[in-house]
Structures are given as C-alpha cells and as structure tokens.
Amino acid sequence: MRNTKILKYLFIFCIMGLFAGCAKEEGEGGRASIQGKIWLQEIADNGNVIREYYSAEERVYIVYGDNDFYGDEIRTHHDGTFRFDYLTKGDYQVFAYSFCASCPSKVAPVIIEVEVTENKQEIILEDITISKN
C-alpha cells in the first residue's frame, strides 16, 4: 500500500515537472507572425533625399526575447515586404540597418520593439525607414 502511494506521488510530480518544462520562450514554434515593409531614402552627399521607395532585397533581422544576437534574418520581397512566421507569444525586436553619417561604421540599426500577445496574432508593423548614401 505504501509503495502504491509513493508511486502515485512520484507520477504526479513527474507530470507536473513535464508541464513546467514546456513553457515556450520567444522564437519559432508558434502560430503568430510579424510583417512590415522597408522604406528606403537615398541620400545625396549634401544630405538631401534623392529618391524614396519600398526597397527589395534589404536584410531584416529579428531578435527573440532578450537575446543578445538576432535569431533570424530575411530579405525583403520585390515590394519591400518582409514577414517572420511561426512565432510564439513574447517580446521581439525587428530591425534593419540604415546609413548613419555620424557613426564610426556608417550604419546603425533602426529597431521596432513589438510584443506578440496571442497565439495566432498577425502583427503589421509601421514602415521601417532606412537610408543609404
């Protein structure tokens, strides 16, 4: 009788441990998505905008949660659109690099922070405006 009770409690404890270990962090494995567009401003040497348009083949990055490095990258479609699919609930940063005259590397990230709050949520971001010299 005593062994049966011990096994019963051990079984319950193991099941609880499995559920506690299944908490998903930010990243892939869900059913949410984040999408947007890259708006490019071509800048002349004098600082004036020459042309503006939705840009194809731009790299866009996503950071999952509070990670220090991006989790995925994609390139924009011919109309400047991008989309990250299969995301779980949580916090994300989406960014693209832009020209920065005052930066030592001459580029800086343009970052949009976003939170996915629902399993099947489809988030459409405001345009990410970047520039190139």
N, CA, C and O atoms as CSV, one atom per row, in Angstrom:
chain,resi,resn,atom,element,x,y,z
A,1,MET,N,N,0.824,-1.187,0.000
A,1,MET,CA,C,0.000,0.000,0.000
A,1,MET,C,C,0.875,1.260,0.000
A,1,MET,O,O,0.616,2.221,-0.725
A,2,ARG,N,N,1.912,1.223,0.833
A,2,ARG,CA,C,2.811,2.370,0.943
A,2,ARG,C,C,3.522,2.622,-0.386
A,2,ARG,O,O,3.677,3.774,-0.791
A,3,ASN,N,N,3.953,1.566,-1.065
A,3,ASN,CA,C,4.635,1.706,-2.350
A,3,ASN,C,C,3.705,2.292,-3.410
A,3,ASN,O,O,4.146,3.054,-4.271
A,4,THR,N,N,2.453,1.947,-3.352
A,4,THR,CA,C,1.479,2.484,-4.292
A,4,THR,C,C,1.333,3.987,-4.125
A,4,THR,O,O,1.274,4.721,-5.111
A,5,LYS,N,N,1.276,4.446,-2.883
A,5,LYS,CA,C,1.173,5.887,-2.633
A,5,LYS,C,C,2.422,6.620,-3.110
A,5,LYS,O,O,2.329,7.702,-3.691
A,6,ILE,N,N,3.586,6.030,-2.864
A,6,ILE,CA,C,4.847,6.653,-3.293
A,6,ILE,C,C,4.878,6.745,-4.815
A,6,ILE,O,O,5.239,7.788,-5.361
A,7,LEU,N,N,4.508,5.680,-5.500
A,7,LEU,CA,C,4.484,5.693,-6.962
A,7,LEU,C,C,3.475,6.709,-7.490
A,7,LEU,O,O,3.732,7.388,-8.485
A,8,LYS,N,N,2.331,6.809,-6.825
A,8,LYS,CA,C,1.303,7.762,-7.236
A,8,LYS,C,C,1.847,9.195,-7.135
A,8,LYS,O,O,1.698,9.986,-8.067
A,9,TYR,N,N,2.472,9.522,-6.006
A,9,TYR,CA,C,3.021,10.871,-5.830
A,9,TYR,C,C,4.190,11.130,-6.778
A,9,TYR,O,O,4.344,12.243,-7.281
A,10,LEU,N,N,5.002,10.129,-7.021
A,10,LEU,CA,C,6.114,10.261,-7.949
A,10,LEU,C,C,5.601,10.524,-9.363
A,10,LEU,O,O,6.149,11.359,-10.083
A,11,PHE,N,N,4.550,9.811,-9.754
A,11,PHE,CA,C,3.949,10.007,-11.065
A,11,PHE,C,C,3.399,11.441,-11.214
A,11,PHE,O,O,3.637,12.099,-12.227
A,12,ILE,N,N,2.677,11.906,-10.213
A,12,ILE,CA,C,2.118,13.267,-10.240
A,12,ILE,C,C,3.236,14.301,-10.303
A,12,ILE,O,O,3.142,15.272,-11.055
A,13,PHE,N,N,4.280,14.102,-9.526
A,13,PHE,CA,C,5.414,15.022,-9.520
A,13,PHE,C,C,6.080,15.084,-10.902
A,13,PHE,O,O,6.435,16.164,-11.374
A,14,CYS,N,N,6.244,13.925,-11.543
A,14,CYS,CA,C,6.851,13.881,-12.885
A,14,CYS,C,C,5.990,14.600,-13.912
A,14,CYS,O,O,6.516,15.326,-14.755
A,15,ILE,N,N,4.696,14.413,-13.856
A,15,ILE,CA,C,3.781,15.088,-14.785
A,15,ILE,C,C,3.856,16.603,-14.589
A,15,ILE,O,O,3.887,17.354,-15.564
A,16,MET,N,N,3.884,17.043,-13.354
A,16,MET,CA,C,3.982,18.486,-13.083
A,16,MET,C,C,5.297,19.033,-13.613
A,16,MET,O,O,5.333,20.143,-14.145
A,17,GLY,N,N,6.362,18.285,-13.478
A,17,GLY,CA,C,7.659,18.710,-13.998
A,17,GLY,C,C,7.661,18.833,-15.504
A,17,GLY,O,O,8.282,19.742,-16.055
A,18,LEU,N,N,6.970,17.923,-16.179
A,18,LEU,CA,C,6.877,18.000,-17.631
A,18,LEU,C,C,6.156,19.271,-18.077
A,18,LEU,O,O,6.602,19.950,-19.002
A,19,PHE,N,N,5.048,19.589,-17.422
A,19,PHE,CA,C,4.309,20.796,-17.783
A,19,PHE,C,C,5.108,22.054,-17.484
A,19,PHE,O,O,5.067,23.010,-18.258
A,20,ALA,N,N,5.828,22.066,-16.384
A,20,ALA,CA,C,6.641,23.236,-16.037
A,20,ALA,C,C,7.768,23.416,-17.033
A,20,ALA,O,O,8.157,24.548,-17.317
A,21,GLY,N,N,8.299,22.339,-17.566
A,21,GLY,CA,C,9.402,22.406,-18.522
A,21,GLY,C,C,8.957,22.738,-19.929
A,21,GLY,O,O,9.805,22.940,-20.798
A,22,CYS,N,N,7.674,22.802,-20.189
A,22,CYS,CA,C,7.174,23.048,-21.534
A,22,CYS,C,C,6.900,24.519,-21.817
A,22,CYS,O,O,6.379,24.843,-22.884
A,23,ALA,N,N,7.231,25.410,-20.907
A,23,ALA,CA,C,6.992,26.834,-21.138
A,23,ALA,C,C,7.844,27.299,-22.308
A,23,ALA,O,O,9.067,27.160,-22.282
A,24,LYS,N,N,7.206,27.850,-23.331
A,24,LYS,CA,C,7.920,28.279,-24.528
A,24,LYS,C,C,8.478,29.680,-24.343
A,24,LYS,O,O,7.830,30.561,-23.778
A,25,GLU,N,N,9.693,29.861,-24.833
A,25,GLU,CA,C,10.285,31.179,-24.854
A,25,GLU,C,C,9.980,31.816,-26.199
A,25,GLU,O,O,9.443,31.170,-27.099
A,26,GLU,N,N,10.325,33.080,-26.326
A,26,GLU,CA,C,10.140,33.756,-27.599
A,26,GLU,C,C,10.917,33.020,-28.683
A,26,GLU,O,O,11.975,32.443,-28.430
A,27,GLY,N,N,10.374,33.052,-29.879
A,27,GLY,CA,C,11.050,32.426,-31.008
A,27,GLY,C,C,10.086,31.635,-31.858
A,27,GLY,O,O,8.873,31.840,-31.815
A,28,GLU,N,N,10.647,30.730,-32.626
A,28,GLU,CA,C,9.854,29.934,-33.538
A,28,GLU,C,C,9.164,28.799,-32.795
A,28,GLU,O,O,9.596,28.392,-31.717
A,29,GLY,N,N,8.089,28.298,-33.384
A,29,GLY,CA,C,7.343,27.198,-32.793
A,29,GLY,C,C,5.902,27.558,-32.516
A,29,GLY,O,O,5.131,26.724,-32.040
A,30,GLY,N,N,5.530,28.791,-32.809
A,30,GLY,CA,C,4.162,29.239,-32.575
A,30,GLY,C,C,3.407,29.428,-33.870
A,30,GLY,O,O,3.777,28.887,-34.912
A,31,ARG,N,N,2.326,30.217,-33.786
A,31,ARG,CA,C,1.478,30.435,-34.962
A,31,ARG,C,C,1.254,31.911,-35.246
A,31,ARG,O,O,0.400,32.258,-36.062
A,32,ALA,N,N,2.001,32.780,-34.592
A,32,ALA,CA,C,1.872,34.222,-34.811
A,32,ALA,C,C,2.855,34.667,-35.895
A,32,ALA,O,O,3.767,33.929,-36.270
A,33,SER,N,N,2.648,35.894,-36.390
A,33,SER,CA,C,3.560,36.438,-37.398
A,33,SER,C,C,3.735,37.943,-37.195
A,33,SER,O,O,2.871,38.627,-36.646
A,34,ILE,N,N,4.874,38.425,-37.656
A,34,ILE,CA,C,5.179,39.857,-37.671
A,34,ILE,C,C,5.588,40.197,-39.094
A,34,ILE,O,O,6.454,39.543,-39.675
A,35,GLN,N,N,4.954,41.234,-39.657
A,35,GLN,CA,C,5.290,41.628,-41.026
A,35,GLN,C,C,5.376,43.139,-41.136
A,35,GLN,O,O,4.882,43.870,-40.278
A,36,GLY,N,N,6.003,43.585,-42.191
A,36,GLY,CA,C,6.136,45.015,-42.419
A,36,GLY,C,C,6.786,45.294,-43.763
A,36,GLY,O,O,6.883,44.415,-44.619
A,37,LYS,N,N,7.237,46.558,-43.935
A,37,LYS,CA,C,7.874,46.983,-45.181
A,37,LYS,C,C,9.081,47.852,-44.859
A,37,LYS,O,O,9.133,48.522,-43.828
A,38,ILE,N,N,10.041,47.823,-45.763
A,38,ILE,CA,C,11.216,48.684,-45.652
A,38,ILE,C,C,11.074,49.833,-46.652
A,38,ILE,O,O,10.953,49.619,-47.858
A,39,TRP,N,N,11.092,51.061,-46.114
A,39,TRP,CA,C,11.031,52.288,-46.919
A,39,TRP,C,C,12.446,52.846,-46.979
A,39,TRP,O,O,13.041,53.156,-45.948
A,40,LEU,N,N,12.984,52.973,-48.193
A,40,LEU,CA,C,14.367,53.416,-48.386
A,40,LEU,C,C,14.414,54.856,-48.880
A,40,LEU,O,O,13.695,55.238,-49.803
A,41,GLN,N,N,15.267,55.640,-48.251
A,41,GLN,CA,C,15.554,57.005,-48.698
A,41,GLN,C,C,16.995,57.035,-49.180
A,41,GLN,O,O,17.916,56.762,-48.409
A,42,GLU,N,N,17.195,57.365,-50.455
A,42,GLU,CA,C,18.546,57.541,-50.979
A,42,GLU,C,C,18.973,58.968,-50.674
A,42,GLU,O,O,18.267,59.920,-51.009
A,43,ILE,N,N,20.129,59.113,-50.039
A,43,ILE,CA,C,20.613,60.400,-49.568
A,43,ILE,C,C,21.820,60.846,-50.399
A,43,ILE,O,O,22.750,60.070,-50.618
A,44,ALA,N,N,21.796,62.094,-50.856
A,44,ALA,CA,C,22.933,62.670,-51.574
A,44,ALA,C,C,24.015,63.073,-50.577
A,44,ALA,O,O,23.764,63.120,-49.372
A,45,ASP,N,N,25.206,63.363,-51.070
A,45,ASP,CA,C,26.318,63.769,-50.203
A,45,ASP,C,C,26.003,65.022,-49.397
A,45,ASP,O,O,26.549,65.212,-48.310
A,46,ASN,N,N,25.122,65.884,-49.923
A,46,ASN,CA,C,24.760,67.108,-49.207
A,46,ASN,C,C,23.663,66.871,-48.158
A,46,ASN,O,O,23.256,67.805,-47.467
A,47,GLY,N,N,23.181,65.615,-48.038
A,47,GLY,CA,C,22.185,65.277,-47.034
A,47,GLY,C,C,20.750,65.310,-47.527
A,47,GLY,O,O,19.835,64.942,-46.790
A,48,ASN,N,N,20.539,65.743,-48.759
A,48,ASN,CA,C,19.178,65.792,-49.310
A,48,ASN,C,C,18.731,64.409,-49.785
A,48,ASN,O,O,19.534,63.599,-50.248
A,49,VAL,N,N,17.433,64.167,-49.657
A,49,VAL,CA,C,16.857,62.914,-50.138
A,49,VAL,C,C,16.705,62.996,-51.650
A,49,VAL,O,O,16.058,63.907,-52.167
A,50,ILE,N,N,17.304,62.038,-52.359
A,50,ILE,CA,C,17.229,61.998,-53.825
A,50,ILE,C,C,15.978,61.260,-54.278
A,50,ILE,O,O,15.208,61.758,-55.099
A,51,ARG,N,N,15.785,60.054,-53.723
A,51,ARG,CA,C,14.639,59.217,-54.079
A,51,ARG,C,C,14.164,58.474,-52.842
A,51,ARG,O,O,14.920,58.283,-51.889
A,52,GLU,N,N,12.885,58.052,-52.866
A,52,GLU,CA,C,12.302,57.255,-51.795
A,52,GLU,C,C,11.430,56.171,-52.417
A,52,GLU,O,O,10.706,56.417,-53.382
A,53,TYR,N,N,11.508,54.969,-51.851
A,53,TYR,CA,C,10.713,53.868,-52.382
A,53,TYR,C,C,10.790,52.672,-51.435
A,53,TYR,O,O,11.668,52.605,-50.574
A,54,TYR,N,N,9.846,51.717,-51.607
A,54,TYR,CA,C,9.925,50.451,-50.887
A,54,TYR,C,C,11.031,49.624,-51.539
A,54,TYR,O,O,11.046,49.440,-52.756
A,55,SER,N,N,11.940,49.137,-50.730
A,55,SER,CA,C,13.168,48.543,-51.244
A,55,SER,C,C,13.170,47.016,-51.206
A,55,SER,O,O,12.820,46.399,-50.201
A,56,ALA,N,N,13.574,46.430,-52.325
A,56,ALA,CA,C,13.721,44.976,-52.438
A,56,ALA,C,C,15.105,44.548,-51.956
A,56,ALA,O,O,16.056,45.329,-51.978
A,57,GLU,N,N,15.195,43.306,-51.526
A,57,GLU,CA,C,16.466,42.675,-51.153
A,57,GLU,C,C,17.176,43.313,-49.965
A,57,GLU,O,O,18.395,43.199,-49.838
A,58,GLU,N,N,16.429,43.982,-49.099
A,58,GLU,CA,C,17.026,44.523,-47.865
A,58,GLU,C,C,17.006,43.434,-46.800
A,58,GLU,O,O,16.048,42.665,-46.715
A,59,ARG,N,N,18.045,43.366,-45.997
A,59,ARG,CA,C,18.090,42.404,-44.896
A,59,ARG,C,C,17.311,42.947,-43.702
A,59,ARG,O,O,17.476,44.103,-43.311
A,60,VAL,N,N,16.460,42.096,-43.129
A,60,VAL,CA,C,15.688,42.441,-41.941
A,60,VAL,C,C,15.956,41.343,-40.913
A,60,VAL,O,O,15.996,40.158,-41.246
A,61,TYR,N,N,16.140,41.754,-39.663
A,61,TYR,CA,C,16.533,40.841,-38.598
A,61,TYR,C,C,15.476,40.842,-37.493
A,61,TYR,O,O,14.746,41.817,-37.317
A,62,ILE,N,N,15.405,39.719,-36.744
A,62,ILE,CA,C,14.511,39.637,-35.598
A,62,ILE,C,C,15.293,39.083,-34.410
A,62,ILE,O,O,16.057,38.126,-34.537
A,63,VAL,N,N,15.083,39.705,-33.259
A,63,VAL,CA,C,15.689,39.257,-32.005
A,63,VAL,C,C,14.569,38.676,-31.151
A,63,VAL,O,O,13.542,39.320,-30.936
A,64,TYR,N,N,14.775,37.455,-30.666
A,64,TYR,CA,C,13.796,36.779,-29.832
A,64,TYR,C,C,14.036,37.122,-28.363
A,64,TYR,O,O,15.120,36.873,-27.836
A,65,GLY,N,N,13.030,37.691,-27.704
A,65,GLY,CA,C,13.125,37.977,-26.275
A,65,GLY,C,C,14.262,38.923,-25.947
A,65,GLY,O,O,14.451,39.936,-26.620
A,66,ASP,N,N,15.022,38.592,-24.911
A,66,ASP,CA,C,16.126,39.453,-24.501
A,66,ASP,C,C,17.473,38.898,-24.956
A,66,ASP,O,O,18.500,39.177,-24.337
A,67,ASN,N,N,17.473,38.118,-26.026
A,67,ASN,CA,C,18.725,37.585,-26.562
A,67,ASN,C,C,19.641,38.722,-26.996
A,67,ASN,O,O,19.181,39.816,-27.324
A,68,ASP,N,N,20.923,38.454,-26.992
A,68,ASP,CA,C,21.913,39.456,-27.394
A,68,ASP,C,C,22.197,39.429,-28.887
A,68,ASP,O,O,22.870,40.325,-29.397
A,69,PHE,N,N,21.709,38.436,-29.592
A,69,PHE,CA,C,22.004,38.277,-31.013
A,69,PHE,C,C,20.710,37.962,-31.751
A,69,PHE,O,O,19.782,37.393,-31.176
A,70,TYR,N,N,20.654,38.330,-33.019
A,70,TYR,CA,C,19.413,38.089,-33.760
A,70,TYR,C,C,19.180,36.589,-33.940
A,70,TYR,O,O,20.121,35.800,-34.020
A,71,GLY,N,N,17.894,36.220,-34.000
A,71,GLY,CA,C,17.516,34.818,-34.128
A,71,GLY,C,C,17.272,34.390,-35.558
A,71,GLY,O,O,17.369,33.206,-35.880
A,72,ASP,N,N,16.953,35.356,-36.431
A,72,ASP,CA,C,16.666,35.033,-37.823
A,72,ASP,C,C,16.832,36.290,-38.655
A,72,ASP,O,O,16.761,37.405,-38.138
A,73,GLU,N,N,17.054,36.104,-39.940
A,73,GLU,CA,C,17.113,37.220,-40.878
A,73,GLU,C,C,16.469,36.795,-42.182
A,73,GLU,O,O,16.518,35.627,-42.566
A,74,ILE,N,N,15.865,37.757,-42.856
A,74,ILE,CA,C,15.272,37.507,-44.169
A,74,ILE,C,C,15.573,38.706,-45.052
A,74,ILE,O,O,16.072,39.727,-44.578
A,75,ARG,N,N,15.272,38.580,-46.317
A,75,ARG,CA,C,15.386,39.703,-47.255
A,75,ARG,C,C,13.988,40.116,-47.692
A,75,ARG,O,O,13.069,39.299,-47.751
A,76,THR,N,N,13.849,41.391,-47.995
A,76,THR,CA,C,12.542,41.891,-48.414
A,76,THR,C,C,12.205,41.408,-49.821
A,76,THR,O,O,13.084,41.145,-50.642
A,77,HIS,N,N,10.915,41.304,-50.064
A,77,HIS,CA,C,10.355,40.916,-51.355
A,77,HIS,C,C,10.503,42.098,-52.324
A,77,HIS,O,O,10.983,43.162,-51.933
A,78,HIS,N,N,10.102,41.919,-53.560
A,78,HIS,CA,C,10.254,42.969,-54.576
A,78,HIS,C,C,9.533,44.265,-54.213
A,78,HIS,O,O,9.903,45.336,-54.696
A,79,ASP,N,N,8.508,44.177,-53.369
A,79,ASP,CA,C,7.755,45.372,-52.984
A,79,ASP,C,C,8.141,45.891,-51.591
A,79,ASP,O,O,7.433,46.716,-51.013
A,80,GLY,N,N,9.260,45.403,-51.063
A,80,GLY,CA,C,9.744,45.875,-49.772
A,80,GLY,C,C,9.154,45.177,-48.567
A,80,GLY,O,O,9.469,45.550,-47.437
A,81,THR,N,N,8.299,44.163,-48.766
A,81,THR,CA,C,7.654,43.488,-47.640
A,81,THR,C,C,8.552,42.395,-47.060
A,81,THR,O,O,9.388,41.810,-47.748
A,82,PHE,N,N,8.346,42.147,-45.775
A,82,PHE,CA,C,9.007,41.040,-45.095
A,82,PHE,C,C,8.011,40.438,-44.120
A,82,PHE,O,O,7.015,41.067,-43.762
A,83,ARG,N,N,8.293,39.198,-43.690
A,83,ARG,CA,C,7.387,38.517,-42.765
A,83,ARG,C,C,8.154,37.445,-42.002
A,83,ARG,O,O,8.871,36.634,-42.587
A,84,PHE,N,N,7.987,37.461,-40.689
A,84,PHE,CA,C,8.513,36.410,-39.826
A,84,PHE,C,C,7.320,35.599,-39.325
A,84,PHE,O,O,6.438,36.138,-38.656
A,85,ASP,N,N,7.292,34.315,-39.646
A,85,ASP,CA,C,6.186,33.436,-39.288
A,85,ASP,C,C,6.556,32.497,-38.150
A,85,ASP,O,O,7.715,32.403,-37.746
A,86,TYR,N,N,5.542,31.807,-37.647
A,86,TYR,CA,C,5.678,30.728,-36.658
A,86,TYR,C,C,6.294,31.218,-35.346
A,86,TYR,O,O,7.161,30.556,-34.777
A,87,LEU,N,N,5.845,32.370,-34.874
A,87,LEU,CA,C,6.369,32.945,-33.646
A,87,LEU,C,C,5.475,32.603,-32.460
A,87,LEU,O,O,4.262,32.450,-32.606
A,88,THR,N,N,6.082,32.488,-31.294
A,88,THR,CA,C,5.363,32.255,-30.051
A,88,THR,C,C,5.071,33.594,-29.383
A,88,THR,O,O,5.566,34.633,-29.820
A,89,LYS,N,N,4.268,33.565,-28.324
A,89,LYS,CA,C,3.999,34.779,-27.559
A,89,LYS,C,C,5.301,35.283,-26.953
A,89,LYS,O,O,6.171,34.499,-26.572
A,90,GLY,N,N,5.420,36.615,-26.870
A,90,GLY,CA,C,6.603,37.181,-26.233
A,90,GLY,C,C,7.030,38.484,-26.866
A,90,GLY,O,O,6.318,39.058,-27.689
A,91,ASP,N,N,8.212,38.947,-26.468
A,91,ASP,CA,C,8.758,40.216,-26.926
A,91,ASP,C,C,9.776,39.985,-28.039
A,91,ASP,O,O,10.548,39.026,-28.013
A,92,TYR,N,N,9.754,40.894,-29.021
A,92,TYR,CA,C,10.642,40.795,-30.176
A,92,TYR,C,C,11.164,42.176,-30.542
A,92,TYR,O,O,10.549,43.196,-30.235
A,93,GLN,N,N,12.310,42.182,-31.203
A,93,GLN,CA,C,12.840,43.389,-31.831
A,93,GLN,C,C,13.059,43.060,-33.301
A,93,GLN,O,O,13.690,42.057,-33.632
A,94,VAL,N,N,12.539,43.903,-34.177
A,94,VAL,CA,C,12.744,43.762,-35.608
A,94,VAL,C,C,13.576,44.964,-36.035
A,94,VAL,O,O,13.279,46.095,-35.650
A,95,PHE,N,N,14.627,44.722,-36.840
A,95,PHE,CA,C,15.460,45.851,-37.241
A,95,PHE,C,C,16.094,45.648,-38.604
A,95,PHE,O,O,16.215,44.532,-39.108
A,96,ALA,N,N,16.499,46.784,-39.182
A,96,ALA,CA,C,17.265,46.829,-40.426
A,96,ALA,C,C,18.329,47.901,-40.240
A,96,ALA,O,O,18.180,48.805,-39.417
A,97,TYR,N,N,19.396,47.790,-41.008
A,97,TYR,CA,C,20.477,48.764,-40.894
A,97,TYR,C,C,20.273,49.929,-41.840
A,97,TYR,O,O,19.809,49.767,-42.968
A,98,SER,N,N,20.635,51.120,-41.351
A,98,SER,CA,C,20.479,52.361,-42.102
A,98,SER,C,C,21.798,53.130,-42.097
A,98,SER,O,O,22.607,52.984,-41.180
A,99,PHE,N,N,22.006,53.943,-43.117
A,99,PHE,CA,C,23.170,54.820,-43.185
A,99,PHE,C,C,23.152,55.776,-41.997
A,99,PHE,O,O,22.101,56.295,-41.622
A,100,CYS,N,N,24.321,56.003,-41.412
A,100,CYS,CA,C,24.459,56.918,-40.279
A,100,CYS,C,C,25.762,57.690,-40.456
A,100,CYS,O,O,26.844,57.151,-40.221
A,101,ALA,N,N,25.659,58.935,-40.864
A,101,ALA,CA,C,26.848,59.741,-41.156
A,101,ALA,C,C,27.734,59.937,-39.926
A,101,ALA,O,O,28.956,60.015,-40.055
A,102,SER,N,N,27.139,60.018,-38.747
A,102,SER,CA,C,27.910,60.289,-37.533
A,102,SER,C,C,28.420,59.031,-36.826
A,102,SER,O,O,29.117,59.129,-35.816
A,103,CYS,N,N,28.080,57.858,-37.347
A,103,CYS,CA,C,28.503,56.607,-36.724
A,103,CYS,C,C,29.847,56.151,-37.292
A,103,CYS,O,O,30.081,56.294,-38.492
A,104,PRO,N,N,30.724,55.612,-36.465
A,104,PRO,CA,C,32.030,55.158,-36.964
A,104,PRO,C,C,31.917,54.121,-38.081
A,104,PRO,O,O,32.713,54.134,-39.020
A,105,SER,N,N,30.940,53.229,-37.986
A,105,SER,CA,C,30.764,52.196,-39.007
A,105,SER,C,C,29.915,52.667,-40.186
A,105,SER,O,O,29.771,51.958,-41.182
A,106,LYS,N,N,29.359,53.864,-40.064
A,106,LYS,CA,C,28.469,54.472,-41.073
A,106,LYS,C,C,27.123,53.777,-41.211
A,106,LYS,O,O,26.369,54.083,-42.134
A,107,VAL,N,N,26.802,52.840,-40.307
A,107,VAL,CA,C,25.474,52.218,-40.275
A,107,VAL,C,C,25.004,52.125,-38.832
A,107,VAL,O,O,25.808,52.053,-37.903
A,108,ALA,N,N,23.675,52.128,-38.660
A,108,ALA,CA,C,23.062,51.968,-37.343
A,108,ALA,C,C,21.744,51.233,-37.531
A,108,ALA,O,O,21.097,51.380,-38.568
A,109,PRO,N,N,21.337,50.445,-36.543
A,109,PRO,CA,C,20.062,49.734,-36.675
A,109,PRO,C,C,18.873,50.652,-36.425
A,109,PRO,O,O,18.925,51.536,-35.570
A,110,VAL,N,N,17.805,50.432,-37.182
A,110,VAL,CA,C,16.510,51.061,-36.925
A,110,VAL,C,C,15.647,49.945,-36.340
A,110,VAL,O,O,15.292,48.992,-37.034
A,111,ILE,N,N,15.318,50.076,-35.063
A,111,ILE,CA,C,14.697,48.985,-34.312
A,111,ILE,C,C,13.247,49.309,-33.973
A,111,ILE,O,O,12.921,50.420,-33.556
A,112,ILE,N,N,12.383,48.310,-34.162
A,112,ILE,CA,C,10.998,48.392,-33.705
A,112,ILE,C,C,10.793,47.259,-32.706
A,112,ILE,O,O,11.051,46.095,-33.014
A,113,GLU,N,N,10.327,47.607,-31.507
A,113,GLU,CA,C,10.023,46.602,-30.495
A,113,GLU,C,C,8.547,46.255,-30.574
A,113,GLU,O,O,7.701,47.131,-30.752
A,114,VAL,N,N,8.246,44.971,-30.441
A,114,VAL,CA,C,6.873,44.507,-30.585
A,114,VAL,C,C,6.635,43.335,-29.643
A,114,VAL,O,O,7.549,42.567,-29.341
A,115,GLU,N,N,5.393,43.209,-29.183
A,115,GLU,CA,C,5.018,42.098,-28.314
A,115,GLU,C,C,3.911,41.288,-28.968
A,115,GLU,O,O,2.896,41.839,-29.393
A,116,VAL,N,N,4.108,39.994,-29.047
A,116,VAL,CA,C,3.081,39.072,-29.509
A,116,VAL,C,C,2.329,38.615,-28.266
A,116,VAL,O,O,2.922,38.042,-27.352
A,117,THR,N,N,1.028,38.868,-28.232
A,117,THR,CA,C,0.226,38.554,-27.041
A,117,THR,C,C,-0.770,37.421,-27.256
A,117,THR,O,O,-1.346,36.914,-26.294
A,118,GLU,N,N,-0.979,37.017,-28.513
A,118,GLU,CA,C,-1.936,35.957,-28.816
A,118,GLU,C,C,-1.304,34.905,-29.715
A,118,GLU,O,O,-0.383,35.201,-30.477
A,119,ASN,N,N,-1.797,33.687,-29.624
A,119,ASN,CA,C,-1.196,32.580,-30.373
A,119,ASN,C,C,-1.229,32.760,-31.887
A,119,ASN,O,O,-0.240,32.466,-32.559
A,120,LYS,N,N,-2.333,33.231,-32.431
A,120,LYS,CA,C,-2.475,33.345,-33.888
A,120,LYS,C,C,-2.401,34.804,-34.352
A,120,LYS,O,O,-2.914,35.140,-35.419
A,121,GLN,N,N,-1.783,35.647,-33.578
A,121,GLN,CA,C,-1.745,37.084,-33.863
A,121,GLN,C,C,-0.929,37.382,-35.123
A,121,GLN,O,O,0.130,36.795,-35.345
A,122,GLU,N,N,-1.440,38.303,-35.941
A,122,GLU,CA,C,-0.720,38.784,-37.120
A,122,GLU,C,C,-0.460,40.268,-36.918
A,122,GLU,O,O,-1.375,41.086,-37.016
A,123,ILE,N,N,0.783,40.610,-36.637
A,123,ILE,CA,C,1.157,41.995,-36.361
A,123,ILE,C,C,1.716,42.619,-37.622
A,123,ILE,O,O,2.610,42.063,-38.260
A,124,ILE,N,N,1.178,43.789,-37.983
A,124,ILE,CA,C,1.696,44.552,-39.117
A,124,ILE,C,C,2.374,45.786,-38.546
A,124,ILE,O,O,1.728,46.634,-37.931
A,125,LEU,N,N,3.678,45.879,-38.752
A,125,LEU,CA,C,4.458,46.988,-38.222
A,125,LEU,C,C,4.323,48.230,-39.092
A,125,LEU,O,O,3.968,48.151,-40.267
A,126,GLU,N,N,4.612,49.364,-38.496
A,126,GLU,CA,C,4.764,50.574,-39.293
A,126,GLU,C,C,5.991,50.388,-40.175
A,126,GLU,O,O,6.857,49.569,-39.867
A,127,ASP,N,N,6.075,51.144,-41.276
A,127,ASP,CA,C,7.224,51.025,-42.173
A,127,ASP,C,C,8.518,51.317,-41.419
A,127,ASP,O,O,8.578,52.226,-40.592
A,128,ILE,N,N,9.541,50.538,-41.717
A,128,ILE,CA,C,10.874,50.809,-41.180
A,128,ILE,C,C,11.598,51.652,-42.225
A,128,ILE,O,O,11.872,51.179,-43.328
A,129,THR,N,N,11.904,52.894,-41.880
A,129,THR,CA,C,12.564,53.805,-42.819
A,129,THR,C,C,14.061,53.751,-42.611
A,129,THR,O,O,14.565,54.014,-41.519
A,130,ILE,N,N,14.765,53.405,-43.679
A,130,ILE,CA,C,16.221,53.394,-43.645
A,130,ILE,C,C,16.741,54.309,-44.745
A,130,ILE,O,O,15.998,54.693,-45.648
A,131,SER,N,N,18.015,54.653,-44.664
A,131,SER,CA,C,18.612,55.483,-45.711
A,131,SER,C,C,19.924,54.873,-46.164
A,131,SER,O,O,20.568,54.116,-45.439
A,132,LYS,N,N,20.299,55.222,-47.377
A,132,LYS,CA,C,21.589,54.805,-47.962
A,132,LYS,C,C,22.199,56.016,-48.628
A,132,LYS,O,O,21.513,56.874,-49.184
A,133,ASN,N,N,23.508,56.052,-48.552
A,133,ASN,CA,C,24.237,57.174,-49.166
A,133,ASN,C,C,24.802,56.748,-50.487
A,133,ASN,O,O,25.451,57.544,-51.166
